[in-house]
Amino acid sequence: MRLSFVLPLFASLVVPALADEPAFTGPSGWSANASNTAASDPAHALMQWHLPGDSSASLTYLRTTASYDDSLAAIHTNFTTNKIKPSVDKDIPCHGKTAHVVEFATGPDGHKVVIQRILVPESDGVVAITYARASEDNFDPAVQQAETAYCAATGT
């Protein structure tokens, strides 16, 4: 199965923000990956956190100059191509903008992974927040809190 929109999961506790967008703070109790570094180009950032002791859970923040519309279209194209039926595929409010969230399960029976991706349009591109967890794991409240805080913020 080709899931080209499921970006590699790499990525400090706070991702720096541009003037018109809020910063993203990683979930409480999660560890920032040692490879996290500040981007020399503020229009790009790739940060990842993982839950200590749980190799199946990760949270990734990606800021890129890709188009929001093109990114969302790529996700929907991949759903169609790979016959994926998302459990969630809807617009949501996120710091004063209309963002989009998708969630779906993938993988063989007994080893499914749930992927949740939030796409947020920004002045210079798009932010993608991707949470991956084993299908038998509940949604981590710390991740929900980090996502909610990010979307509730109105910028710096």
C-alpha positions as CSV (number, residue, x, y, z in Angstrom):
1,M,0.0,0.0,0.0
2,R,1.4,3.4,-1.0
3,L,0.8,6.1,1.6
4,S,2.9,8.9,0.2
5,F,1.2,11.5,2.3
6,V,2.2,9.8,5.6
7,L,5.4,11.8,5.9
8,P,8.4,10.4,7.7
9,L,8.0,10.8,11.3
10,F,10.9,12.9,12.6
11,A,11.1,16.0,14.5
12,S,12.2,20.7,20.8
13,L,9.4,21.1,22.8
14,V,8.3,24.3,21.2
15,V,8.3,24.8,17.4
16,P,9.1,28.4,16.6
17,A,6.3,30.4,15.1
18,L,6.2,32.9,12.3
19,A,4.8,36.3,13.2
20,D,1.2,35.4,12.2
21,E,1.0,31.8,13.5
22,P,1.1,30.4,17.0
23,A,3.9,28.1,18.3
24,F,3.3,24.4,18.6
25,T,4.2,22.8,22.0
26,G,4.7,19.1,22.2
27,P,2.5,17.0,24.5
28,S,3.2,17.0,28.2
29,G,5.1,13.8,29.3
30,W,6.3,13.1,25.7
31,S,10.0,13.3,24.8
32,A,11.3,15.4,21.9
33,N,13.5,13.4,19.6
34,A,17.2,14.1,19.9
35,S,17.4,15.0,16.2
36,N,15.0,18.0,16.6
37,T,16.7,21.1,15.5
38,A,15.5,24.6,14.7
39,A,15.1,25.2,11.0
40,S,17.4,27.8,9.5
41,D,14.5,28.7,7.2
42,P,11.5,29.8,9.4
43,A,9.1,28.7,6.6
44,H,10.1,25.0,7.2
45,A,10.2,22.9,10.4
46,L,10.1,19.2,11.1
47,M,9.8,18.1,14.8
48,Q,8.8,14.9,16.4
49,W,7.9,13.7,19.9
50,H,7.5,10.1,21.2
51,L,5.9,8.6,24.2
52,P,8.6,7.1,26.4
53,G,8.2,3.4,26.6
54,D,5.9,3.2,23.7
55,S,7.5,2.6,20.4
56,S,4.2,2.8,18.5
57,A,3.2,6.3,19.3
58,S,4.6,9.5,17.7
59,L,3.6,13.0,17.1
60,T,5.0,15.0,14.2
61,Y,4.8,18.7,13.4
62,L,5.7,19.7,9.8
63,R,5.6,23.3,8.5
64,T,6.3,23.6,4.8
65,T,5.7,25.9,1.8
66,A,3.4,23.3,0.2
67,S,0.0,24.5,-0.7
68,Y,-2.8,23.7,1.7
69,D,-5.2,22.9,-1.1
70,D,-2.6,20.7,-2.9
71,S,-1.8,18.9,0.4
72,L,-5.5,18.1,1.1
73,A,-6.0,17.0,-2.5
74,A,-3.0,14.6,-2.3
75,I,-4.5,13.0,0.9
76,H,-7.9,12.5,-0.8
77,T,-6.2,11.1,-4.0
78,N,-4.3,8.6,-1.8
79,F,-7.5,7.6,-0.1
80,T,-9.1,6.9,-3.4
81,T,-6.0,5.2,-5.0
82,N,-5.5,3.0,-1.9
83,K,-9.2,2.4,-1.2
84,I,-8.9,3.9,2.3
85,K,-12.1,4.9,4.1
86,P,-11.2,7.4,6.7
87,S,-13.1,7.3,10.0
88,V,-12.7,11.2,10.2
89,D,-12.5,13.5,7.2
90,K,-13.8,17.0,8.1
91,D,-13.1,20.7,8.4
92,I,-12.3,22.0,11.9
93,P,-11.5,25.5,13.2
94,C,-7.8,26.1,14.1
95,H,-6.5,29.4,15.2
96,G,-9.1,31.4,13.3
97,K,-8.8,29.4,10.1
98,T,-10.5,26.5,8.5
99,A,-8.3,23.5,8.9
100,H,-8.9,19.9,8.0
101,V,-8.5,16.6,10.0
102,V,-8.4,13.1,8.7
103,E,-8.0,9.8,10.6
104,F,-7.7,6.3,9.3
105,A,-6.3,2.9,10.2
106,T,-3.8,1.1,8.1
107,G,-1.7,-2.1,8.3
108,P,-2.4,-5.8,8.7
109,D,-4.9,-7.2,11.1
110,G,-3.5,-7.4,14.6
111,H,-0.9,-4.7,13.8
112,K,-3.0,-1.7,12.6
113,V,-1.8,1.8,13.2
114,V,-4.2,4.8,13.5
115,I,-3.0,7.9,11.8
116,Q,-4.6,11.3,12.5
117,R,-3.4,14.3,10.5
118,I,-4.5,17.9,10.9
119,L,-3.7,20.3,8.0
120,V,-3.7,24.0,8.8
121,P,-3.3,26.7,6.1
122,E,-0.6,29.3,7.0
123,S,0.4,32.5,5.3
124,D,3.4,30.8,3.7
125,G,2.2,27.2,3.2
126,V,0.7,24.5,5.4
127,V,1.2,22.9,8.8
128,A,0.6,19.2,9.2
129,I,0.3,17.7,12.7
130,T,0.4,13.9,12.5
131,Y,-0.3,11.6,15.4
132,A,0.3,7.8,15.0
133,R,-0.6,5.2,17.5
134,A,-1.4,1.5,17.7
135,S,-5.0,0.8,16.9
136,E,-5.6,-0.8,20.3
137,D,-4.3,2.4,22.1
138,N,-6.7,5.2,23.1
139,F,-6.1,8.7,21.9
140,D,-3.6,10.2,24.3
141,P,-5.1,13.1,26.3
142,A,-1.7,15.0,26.2
143,V,-1.8,14.9,22.4
144,Q,-5.4,16.2,22.4
145,Q,-4.4,18.9,24.8
146,A,-1.4,20.0,22.6
147,E,-3.5,20.0,19.5
148,T,-6.4,21.9,21.2
149,A,-3.9,24.5,22.6
150,Y,-2.4,25.0,19.2
151,C,-5.7,25.4,17.4
152,A,-7.1,27.7,20.2
153,A,-4.1,30.1,19.9
154,T,-4.5,33.1,17.6
155,G,-0.8,33.9,17.0
156,T,2.1,35.6,18.6
